[in-house]
Amino acid sequence: MTSFLESTKMLSEIKTGDQVTLQSIMVGRELTSRLTSLGLTPGAMIEVLQNYGRGPIIVNVRGTHVALGRGEARKLLVSEGTGL
């Protein structure tokens, strides 16, 4: 049986073109509030539009393009596939 942490990755590890489902936000209340206002809530499907290994990561979430810093993306745990 695979544990929750083994089945998740940080958003910063996901390749351009892949779709994932947000599982958890591992940050404090202020950043969580900012991210949820952008549509990044647990269960949301995220498509990675740009991840070149440096610079911002651009994702499509709920029809909106969002640019995230690498530090932010490392705090978002996702699972591969749609999951819904």
Sequence and secondary structure as in RCSB ss.txt:
>XXXX:A:sequence
MTSFLESTKMLSEIKTGDQVTLQSIMVGRELTSRLTSLGLTPGAMIEVLQNYGRGPIIVNVRGTHVALGRGEARK
LLVSEGTGL
>XXXX:A:secstr
   TTTT EEGGG  TT EEEEEEE S HHHHHHHHHTT  TT EEEEEE  SSS EEEEETTEEEEE HHHHHT
EEEEES   
